[in-house]
């Protein structure tokens, strides 16, 4: 017999009086992103700092997870996703490493369930002194922010993202060598005013005591700004919303790990293979992934490619927790024909990824589903100060769990709900990049 279609399912639910309770959960996040901060001077900030990107000029790099960040492999050796063993799950790491300032895990699939029959008045665990409440929850008293019953449907998620340029972005001041000729040419012949590099720096430090010097420097800066081809910094951004093509793994008790592993998961890490490099090998902020076809010489002891080369997060033998060298397979002709410690962050012939690379590099669509990859420009020269986008997820998937985290439902084990969003920004120069963000979302469920 053919399965019921959507309208038939709705009719059956209506007749049975089931699945009529609607649950709506709001998501609200806002703040300011700043280039070069990556979270600010802590262990977490170090984790967020990319290791293969050129950070000479200010780079805005930020991220958020729609629900949660999965766990995956790092640069510890050869990986084979076709045959997974218990050891493959022992040393996994979070996939947010290296992708910049972590806005948050939005936890969009955290939807609490109302108690379906018993109360625990002593608030103890395990529950004690049970008291009967209702045989079955009633729409009349169940909040719209809770599910009526463990079984139901995850209907949809609507997410709106708004990005705006602040009105007070600091502008990097020109070097003395760039401003000196303009500044000196503005001093009339015979004028006793003298301005050198020390006076110029005092102007920026706010310690200048001469009003006349300050006016002269401001006039020179105004002339310099008009000579800029864009008149303002050329703010350029890239937004990427992606997920692994198959289901992923989260090393916590709250997610449905056993069913995910049983049905097959991917432990690929976008920190090493989200982008595609120039020589056909995937790359990321922590290193790169070798190619079974292009790197046959790096196949120690007959171990199957691919493997991740680069750096990994961990604690070394001296007790220092930081990024450390990964392991690099030796070529077949090398003595020992095994692994050696190393820090090979990019393939032979390639180099550190510049801001221009990050704006235009193709993505690894063999392993990742890309919902959005858009580049946009903000600023006076572009005639716009904000960017908006909407992400609609029409799930319509059955759920059956009393846990707040819907990912514990075994009915969701065959799909990947762990979407990852990365935002990259540059001024194409020395000017810092600041960006206001607002995230508004609504997750909808039906139960009862």
Backbone torsions as a table, in degrees:
resi	resn	phi	psi	omega
1	UNK	NA	136.7	-179.1
2	UNK	-68.4	147.4	179.0
3	UNK	-66.8	155.8	178.4
4	UNK	-68.0	143.5	173.4
5	UNK	-84.7	177.9	-174.4
6	UNK	-60.4	-45.2	-179.1
7	UNK	-65.0	-37.2	177.7
8	UNK	-65.5	-40.9	178.3
9	UNK	-61.9	-43.4	179.1
10	UNK	-62.5	-38.9	-179.9
11	UNK	-65.9	-44.7	179.6
12	UNK	-61.9	-41.6	178.7
13	UNK	-63.9	-39.3	-179.1
14	UNK	-66.9	-43.6	-179.9
15	UNK	-64.5	-40.8	-178.2
16	UNK	-79.0	-10.8	-178.7
17	UNK	72.2	23.9	-177.8
18	UNK	-111.9	160.6	176.7
19	UNK	58.4	37.1	-180.0
20	UNK	-103.2	-8.0	-180.0
21	UNK	-87.3	124.9	-178.7
22	UNK	-101.0	134.3	179.5
23	UNK	-118.3	130.7	179.8
24	UNK	-128.5	122.3	-179.0
25	UNK	-114.0	127.1	-178.6
26	UNK	-91.7	143.5	176.5
27	UNK	-120.1	126.0	-178.1
28	UNK	-138.4	118.0	175.5
29	UNK	-138.6	141.3	176.1
30	UNK	-156.4	159.1	-180.0
31	UNK	167.7	-164.2	-179.3
32	UNK	-125.7	131.4	175.0
33	UNK	-101.6	138.8	-179.1
34	UNK	-131.0	140.8	179.7
35	UNK	-65.6	141.5	173.0
36	UNK	78.3	-3.3	-177.2
37	UNK	-84.6	-47.5	-179.5
38	UNK	50.7	33.4	174.6
39	UNK	105.1	-23.2	169.5
40	UNK	93.1	81.3	163.2
41	UNK	64.0	23.7	-179.4
42	UNK	-122.9	178.5	175.0
43	UNK	-59.5	-41.1	178.5
44	UNK	-61.8	-37.5	179.1
45	UNK	-64.9	-39.4	177.7
46	UNK	-63.9	-40.7	177.9
47	UNK	-60.8	-34.7	-174.6
48	UNK	-81.8	-12.4	-174.5
49	UNK	-78.1	124.1	178.1
50	UNK	-66.5	147.4	-175.8
51	UNK	-107.2	-8.1	-178.3
52	UNK	-120.8	7.4	-179.8
53	UNK	-99.9	148.9	175.6
54	UNK	-78.1	112.8	-177.5
55	UNK	-106.3	20.3	178.4
56	UNK	-60.6	-45.3	175.9
57	UNK	-100.4	156.8	-178.3
58	UNK	-56.4	133.2	178.1
59	UNK	-130.9	125.5	173.2
60	UNK	-90.0	125.1	-179.8
61	UNK	-142.1	118.8	-176.5
62	UNK	-145.1	165.7	-175.0
63	UNK	-158.4	158.4	167.6
64	UNK	-151.2	156.9	177.7
65	UNK	-107.1	137.4	179.4
66	UNK	-59.6	-41.7	176.1
67	UNK	-125.3	-61.9	-179.8
68	UNK	-156.1	158.3	177.5
69	UNK	-85.8	129.3	176.5
70	UNK	-74.0	171.8	175.7
71	UNK	-108.7	150.1	-173.8
72	UNK	-154.7	-177.9	-179.7
73	UNK	-74.6	163.4	169.8
74	UNK	-130.5	-165.0	-173.0
75	UNK	-83.6	65.4	177.9
76	UNK	-108.1	-9.5	-179.1
77	UNK	155.6	-161.2	-177.1
78	UNK	-74.5	141.7	179.0
79	UNK	-125.7	140.2	177.4
80	UNK	-131.5	104.8	-175.8
81	UNK	-78.6	-8.2	-178.9
82	UNK	-80.0	-34.8	-179.9
83	UNK	-125.4	98.8	-178.2
84	UNK	-92.6	136.5	178.1
85	UNK	-121.9	170.8	-177.6
86	UNK	-57.4	-36.9	-178.0
87	UNK	-64.1	-23.9	-179.1
88	UNK	-65.8	-20.8	-175.3
89	UNK	-102.9	5.1	-174.4
90	UNK	-82.0	-35.3	-173.4
91	UNK	-122.4	42.9	180.0
92	UNK	-81.6	155.6	-178.9
93	UNK	-129.0	162.8	178.7
94	UNK	-70.4	141.6	-176.8
95	UNK	-82.2	5.3	175.6
96	UNK	-82.8	-11.9	-176.1
97	UNK	-59.5	129.9	175.0
98	UNK	86.6	-5.7	-175.2
99	UNK	-98.8	21.4	172.7
100	UNK	87.1	-166.5	-174.5
101	UNK	-58.0	123.6	-178.4
102	UNK	-88.5	107.9	178.1
103	UNK	-62.5	-52.8	178.5
104	UNK	170.6	168.3	161.2
105	UNK	-92.5	118.2	-174.0
106	UNK	-70.0	-19.1	-179.9
107	UNK	51.0	47.9	-175.6
108	UNK	-67.0	-18.9	-178.9
109	UNK	-105.3	21.0	171.7
110	UNK	-91.3	102.6	-177.2
111	UNK	-132.5	107.8	-176.1
112	UNK	-65.9	155.3	-178.9
113	UNK	-113.9	135.3	177.9
114	UNK	-69.0	149.3	177.0
115	UNK	-64.2	131.1	-171.3
116	UNK	-98.5	11.2	177.4
117	UNK	175.8	-24.1	-175.8
118	UNK	-131.1	146.9	175.2
119	UNK	-109.0	157.7	177.7
120	UNK	-123.0	79.4	-171.0
121	UNK	-62.5	-26.2	179.8
122	UNK	-83.4	-5.4	178.5
123	UNK	52.4	46.6	-178.0
124	UNK	-110.9	161.0	173.7
125	UNK	-133.3	122.3	3.0
126	UNK	-67.6	157.3	-178.4
127	UNK	-58.5	145.2	179.0
128	UNK	-140.2	167.1	176.8
129	UNK	54.3	53.1	-178.0
130	UNK	-58.2	142.7	174.2
131	UNK	-130.7	128.5	-178.6
132	UNK	-68.5	133.6	176.5
133	UNK	-107.7	-92.3	-179.2
134	UNK	-119.6	150.1	175.2
135	UNK	-63.8	-34.3	-179.0
136	UNK	-155.7	135.4	-178.2
137	UNK	-56.6	150.7	-178.1
138	UNK	-119.0	137.3	-180.0
139	UNK	-56.1	-25.1	-174.3
140	UNK	-67.8	-24.7	-177.0
141	UNK	-124.3	-0.6	178.9
142	UNK	-88.9	130.3	-179.7
143	UNK	-65.5	149.3	178.8
144	UNK	-74.2	-3.7	176.4
145	UNK	-97.6	7.3	177.5
146	UNK	-130.8	152.4	173.5
147	UNK	-80.4	144.7	-178.4
148	UNK	-76.0	-36.2	-177.0
149	UNK	-141.3	159.7	178.1
150	UNK	-60.9	-35.7	179.4
151	UNK	-86.4	148.3	-179.1
152	UNK	168.8	-153.8	-178.8
153	UNK	-134.1	133.4	167.1
154	UNK	-83.9	107.5	-170.6
155	UNK	-83.4	-58.8	-171.7
156	UNK	-161.8	168.7	172.8
157	UNK	-142.0	125.9	176.2
158	UNK	-115.4	125.3	-175.9
159	UNK	-127.3	130.4	178.5
160	UNK	-117.6	132.6	-179.5
161	UNK	-122.4	126.9	178.7
162	UNK	-126.1	127.5	-179.3
163	UNK	-121.9	129.6	-178.9
164	UNK	-134.2	147.3	174.3
165	UNK	-78.6	131.2	174.0
166	UNK	-65.3	162.0	179.8
167	UNK	-85.7	-7.8	-174.8
168	UNK	-126.0	42.7	178.2
169	UNK	-67.1	126.6	177.1
170	UNK	-67.2	142.2	-179.1
171	UNK	-107.9	131.6	179.4
172	UNK	-66.2	130.3	-177.7
173	UNK	-79.1	145.5	179.9
174	UNK	-63.0	152.1	176.2
175	UNK	-66.6	155.1	-179.7
176	UNK	-56.7	-38.0	-178.8
177	UNK	-63.7	-29.7	-179.5
178	UNK	-80.4	-26.2	-173.5
179	UNK	-103.6	-15.6	-171.4
180	UNK	-58.9	-48.8	-176.1
181	UNK	-65.3	-39.1	178.2
182	UNK	-64.8	-42.1	-176.7
183	UNK	-66.1	-45.7	-176.6
184	UNK	-71.4	-31.0	179.5
185	UNK	-69.9	-18.5	-179.6
186	UNK	-86.6	-5.1	178.8
187	UNK	-89.4	122.2	-177.0
188	UNK	-63.9	147.1	177.2
189	UNK	-58.1	136.6	179.8
190	UNK	86.8	-9.6	177.8
191	UNK	-71.5	134.3	-177.3
192	UNK	-81.4	-2.2	-178.3
193	UNK	-65.0	129.8	176.6
194	UNK	-123.8	134.2	179.8
195	UNK	-134.1	124.5	176.5
196	UNK	-121.9	-173.6	-175.6
197	UNK	-62.4	-34.8	179.6
198	UNK	-65.8	-40.9	176.8
199	UNK	-63.5	-39.9	-179.1
200	UNK	-63.5	-43.9	179.1
201	UNK	-67.2	-35.7	177.9
202	UNK	-62.9	-32.8	177.2
203	UNK	-61.1	-45.3	-178.6
204	UNK	-74.2	-29.7	178.5
205	UNK	-78.4	-11.3	-178.3
206	UNK	78.7	20.1	-178.4
207	UNK	-110.2	5.8	180.0
208	UNK	-69.2	137.1	-178.4
209	UNK	-109.4	-3.3	-177.5
210	UNK	-103.4	114.4	179.3
211	UNK	-64.7	-35.7	-178.9
212	UNK	-65.8	-42.3	178.1
213	UNK	-64.1	-41.1	-179.0
214	UNK	-62.2	-41.7	178.5
215	UNK	-64.8	-40.3	179.7
216	UNK	-64.1	-42.3	180.0
217	UNK	-67.2	-41.1	178.1
218	UNK	-61.6	-40.7	179.2
219	UNK	-63.9	-40.8	179.5
220	UNK	-66.8	-38.8	178.8
221	UNK	-66.3	-35.2	178.1
222	UNK	-64.7	-42.3	176.7
223	UNK	-64.2	-41.6	179.9
224	UNK	-63.2	-41.7	-179.8
225	UNK	-62.9	-39.1	179.6
226	UNK	-67.9	-21.2	178.7
227	UNK	-81.5	-12.4	178.1
228	UNK	-67.7	130.2	-175.9
229	UNK	-58.4	-27.4	179.7
230	UNK	-104.0	-3.9	-177.0
231	UNK	67.9	-27.0	176.3
232	UNK	-135.5	164.4	175.6
233	UNK	-55.3	144.3	-177.1
234	UNK	-90.8	85.0	-176.6
235	UNK	-74.8	124.8	-176.6
236	UNK	-130.4	136.2	-174.9
237	UNK	-134.6	158.3	174.4
238	UNK	-139.5	130.6	-179.7
239	UNK	-115.6	127.1	-178.8
240	UNK	-127.7	120.3	173.8
241	UNK	-112.6	119.6	-173.7
242	UNK	-148.1	167.8	171.3
243	UNK	-152.6	164.2	175.2
244	UNK	-65.7	147.6	-177.8
245	UNK	-65.2	-30.1	179.5
246	UNK	-117.3	178.7	-177.8
247	UNK	-63.8	154.3	-177.1
248	UNK	-120.0	-179.2	-170.8
249	UNK	-124.3	137.2	175.9
250	UNK	-126.6	118.2	-174.2
251	UNK	-81.9	61.6	175.7
252	UNK	-139.6	159.7	-179.0
253	UNK	-72.3	-17.3	-173.4
254	UNK	-81.8	-13.3	-177.7
255	UNK	-107.0	159.5	-172.8
256	UNK	-80.4	70.6	-172.9
257	UNK	-71.9	-44.8	-174.0
258	UNK	-61.4	-46.6	179.0
259	UNK	-67.2	-36.7	179.0
260	UNK	-62.9	-45.1	180.0
261	UNK	-66.1	-41.2	-178.8
262	UNK	-62.9	-37.3	-177.4
263	UNK	-89.1	-4.4	178.5
264	UNK	100.8	124.3	178.5
265	UNK	-129.7	162.8	173.9
266	UNK	-107.6	134.1	176.6
267	UNK	-109.8	22.9	176.2
268	UNK	-69.1	145.0	-174.4
269	UNK	-115.9	115.1	179.9
270	UNK	-62.4	-16.4	175.9
271	UNK	-63.5	-15.3	178.3
272	UNK	-120.1	-11.6	-171.3
273	UNK	-149.4	24.5	178.4
274	UNK	-72.1	-39.6	-178.1
275	UNK	-97.9	164.7	174.6
276	UNK	-108.4	124.9	-178.9
277	UNK	-79.3	179.3	-176.8
278	UNK	-70.1	-27.6	-174.4
279	UNK	-103.4	22.3	173.7
280	UNK	84.5	9.8	179.3
281	UNK	-110.9	138.2	178.1
282	UNK	-66.3	146.3	-179.7
283	UNK	-134.5	164.6	178.8
284	UNK	-158.8	-174.5	-176.6
285	UNK	-71.0	-11.8	-179.1
286	UNK	-111.6	-11.7	-178.3
287	UNK	162.2	-145.2	-179.6
288	UNK	-148.1	170.1	179.4
289	UNK	-115.3	132.2	-179.1
290	UNK	-72.4	163.0	-179.6
291	UNK	-108.0	131.4	178.2
292	UNK	-59.0	-28.9	-178.5
293	UNK	-87.6	-36.1	-173.5
294	UNK	-92.1	-16.7	-174.9
295	UNK	-122.4	43.4	-179.7
296	UNK	-66.1	-23.9	179.1
297	UNK	-71.9	-20.3	178.0
298	UNK	-100.2	76.0	-174.3
299	UNK	-141.5	65.2	-173.3
300	UNK	-63.8	135.0	175.3
301	UNK	55.4	27.5	177.9
302	UNK	73.1	13.8	-179.5
303	UNK	-70.0	140.5	-176.2
304	UNK	-75.4	139.1	169.8
305	UNK	-77.4	162.3	8.0
306	UNK	-92.0	172.0	171.9
307	UNK	-142.9	161.9	179.2
308	UNK	-96.4	129.3	177.1
309	UNK	-115.2	137.8	-179.2
310	UNK	147.4	-137.7	179.3
311	UNK	-115.9	161.0	178.3
312	UNK	-139.2	155.6	-179.5
313	UNK	-90.4	131.9	179.2
314	UNK	178.4	-172.5	179.8
315	UNK	-112.7	125.0	-177.9
316	UNK	-82.7	-178.0	-176.5
317	UNK	-64.8	-20.3	178.8
318	UNK	-89.4	3.4	179.0
319	UNK	84.3	10.1	180.0
320	UNK	-90.3	124.2	178.4
321	UNK	-98.4	117.4	-176.3
322	UNK	-171.5	-177.0	170.9
323	UNK	-72.2	135.7	-179.6
324	UNK	-133.7	167.2	-179.1
325	UNK	-62.6	140.3	172.0
326	UNK	-81.5	-167.1	176.8
327	UNK	-110.2	138.5	-176.4
328	UNK	-117.8	122.9	176.4
329	UNK	-64.7	141.8	175.5
330	UNK	-84.6	155.2	176.0
331	UNK	-68.8	160.3	-174.8
332	UNK	-57.8	-29.7	-177.8
333	UNK	-85.1	-7.1	-177.8
334	UNK	-76.0	150.2	178.9
335	UNK	-62.7	135.0	-180.0
336	UNK	89.9	-32.2	176.1
337	UNK	46.0	51.4	-179.6
338	UNK	-139.3	-136.6	-179.1
339	UNK	-111.3	151.1	174.6
340	UNK	-137.8	150.3	177.5
341	UNK	-68.5	141.4	-178.8
342	UNK	-164.7	-178.8	-177.9
343	UNK	-144.4	48.6	-179.6
344	UNK	-81.0	101.9	-171.2
345	UNK	-89.5	-18.6	179.2
346	UNK	-146.4	157.2	-175.4
347	UNK	-63.6	162.9	177.2
348	UNK	-57.2	128.7	178.8
349	UNK	90.6	-13.9	177.3
350	UNK	-99.6	172.3	-173.7
351	UNK	-139.3	-179.4	176.6
352	UNK	-55.7	139.6	-177.5
353	UNK	-77.5	122.1	178.0
354	UNK	-86.4	173.3	177.6
355	UNK	-60.3	-37.7	179.9
356	UNK	-66.3	-38.2	175.9
357	UNK	-60.2	-46.8	-175.4
358	UNK	-64.0	-26.8	-179.4
359	UNK	-80.4	-21.0	-171.9
360	UNK	-125.6	-9.6	-177.2
361	UNK	-60.7	136.7	174.5
362	UNK	-69.0	156.7	-179.9
363	UNK	-97.5	158.6	179.5
364	UNK	-82.5	85.7	-176.6
365	UNK	-84.7	-0.7	173.4
366	UNK	-71.7	-34.6	-175.3
367	UNK	-110.3	-14.9	-175.5
368	UNK	-128.2	141.5	172.8
369	UNK	-88.7	124.8	-177.8
370	UNK	-107.4	110.6	178.7
371	UNK	-80.6	-35.5	-179.5
372	UNK	-147.7	130.5	171.7
373	UNK	-139.8	95.7	-173.0
374	UNK	-129.3	138.7	176.6
375	UNK	-111.8	134.6	-178.7
376	UNK	-142.3	161.7	-174.4
377	UNK	-125.9	138.1	179.1
378	UNK	-128.6	154.9	177.5
379	UNK	132.2	171.5	-177.5
380	UNK	-60.1	-39.7	-177.9
381	UNK	-68.8	-21.6	179.2
382	UNK	-94.4	-10.4	178.5
383	UNK	72.9	20.7	177.8
384	UNK	-150.3	148.7	-177.6
385	UNK	-120.1	0.9	-178.6
386	UNK	-144.9	161.5	177.6
387	UNK	-137.5	137.4	179.6
388	UNK	-129.8	145.9	175.3
389	UNK	-149.2	154.0	-179.4
390	UNK	-126.9	134.1	178.4
391	UNK	-118.1	118.3	179.4
392	UNK	-110.0	123.8	177.3
393	UNK	-116.6	109.1	177.7
394	UNK	-98.3	94.3	-173.8
395	UNK	-81.3	-61.3	-175.9
396	UNK	54.0	46.1	-177.6
397	UNK	-110.4	139.1	178.3
398	UNK	-68.9	145.7	176.9
399	UNK	-130.1	152.9	178.2
400	UNK	-154.6	81.4	177.8
401	UNK	-156.8	142.5	175.7
402	UNK	-89.3	-6.6	-179.9
403	UNK	-74.1	149.6	177.8
404	UNK	-62.0	-39.0	-179.8
405	UNK	-78.5	110.2	-178.3
406	UNK	-65.2	-17.3	179.7
407	UNK	-67.6	-10.9	176.1
408	UNK	-79.7	-8.6	178.9
409	UNK	-74.1	127.0	-179.7
410	UNK	-67.3	-14.8	178.3
411	UNK	-75.0	-13.4	-179.8
412	UNK	-103.1	12.2	-173.0
413	UNK	-75.2	-15.2	-174.7
414	UNK	-101.1	5.7	177.7
415	UNK	-128.7	157.7	179.6
416	UNK	-104.6	114.9	-179.7
417	UNK	-104.3	3.7	-173.8
418	UNK	-91.8	79.5	177.7
419	UNK	-81.2	144.3	-175.4
420	UNK	-126.2	128.7	179.9
421	UNK	-116.3	130.1	-179.8
422	UNK	-121.5	135.1	178.7
423	UNK	-121.2	126.5	-179.0
424	UNK	-120.6	137.0	-179.7
425	UNK	-145.0	146.3	178.5
426	UNK	-147.9	152.7	173.7
427	UNK	-96.8	1.8	-176.5
428	UNK	57.9	35.3	178.9
429	UNK	-175.9	-152.5	-177.0
430	UNK	-88.8	-7.2	-177.0
431	UNK	-73.4	136.5	177.4
432	UNK	-67.7	161.4	-179.1
433	UNK	-120.6	120.0	174.4
434	UNK	-118.1	146.2	-177.4
435	UNK	-150.1	126.9	172.7
436	UNK	-82.2	140.0	177.2
437	UNK	-129.6	146.0	172.8
438	UNK	-135.2	127.7	177.9
439	UNK	-118.9	122.0	178.0
440	UNK	-126.7	130.7	-178.0
441	UNK	-148.2	163.4	176.9
442	UNK	-141.6	124.6	174.4
443	UNK	-102.5	132.2	-176.2
444	UNK	-116.2	134.5	175.6
445	UNK	-132.6	160.6	171.2
446	UNK	-127.9	140.0	178.9
447	UNK	-156.2	-172.7	178.1
448	UNK	112.4	NA	NA
